[in-house]
Amino acid sequence: MPQLNPAPWLAILTFSWLIFLTVIPPKILAHSFPNEPTPHSTKAPKTDPWMWPWH
């Protein structure tokens, strides 16, 4: 039964994981965001009460 022979698929699995673990993570970690987030002020905004005209 050929599916029980680990020689062909074990090498493919090992090399594919080797590629995934050596090539892809540096590409993902080198990604930079074009818009860096700016910190907002810690002061709370002034809110006015909203008076509803109850009739």
C-alpha positions in Angstrom: 0.0 0.0 0.0 1.8 3.2 -1.2 0.1 5.5 1.3 1.9 3.8 4.2 5.4 4.5 2.7 6.5 7.7 4.6 9.4 8.5 2.2 7.6 10.7 -0.4 5.2 12.7 1.8 7.4 13.1 4.9 10.1 14.9 2.9 7.6 17.1 1.2 6.0 17.9 4.6 9.4 18.7 6.2 10.6 20.9 3.3 7.3 22.8 3.1 7.3 23.5 6.9 11.0 24.5 6.6 10.0 27.0 3.9 7.0 28.3 5.9 9.1 28.8 9.0 12.1 30.5 7.3 10.7 32.5 4.5 7.2 33.7 5.5 7.7 35.0 9.1 10.4 37.6 8.2 8.2 38.9 5.4 5.3 39.3 7.8 7.4 40.9 10.5 8.9 43.3 8.0 5.5 44.7 7.2 5.0 48.3 8.2 1.8 50.2 8.4 1.5 53.3 6.3 -0.4 55.3 8.9 1.1 55.2 12.3 -1.6 55.7 15.1 -1.3 59.1 16.8 -2.1 59.3 20.5 -5.2 61.3 21.5 -5.2 63.7 24.3 -6.1 62.3 27.7 -8.4 65.3 28.5 -12.0 64.3 28.3 -14.1 66.3 25.8 -16.6 68.8 27.2 -20.1 67.4 26.7 -23.2 69.6 26.9 -26.5 68.1 28.1 -29.1 67.6 25.5 -32.3 69.1 26.5 -35.3 67.3 25.0 -38.4 69.4 24.5 -40.9 67.2 26.4 -44.5 68.5 25.8 
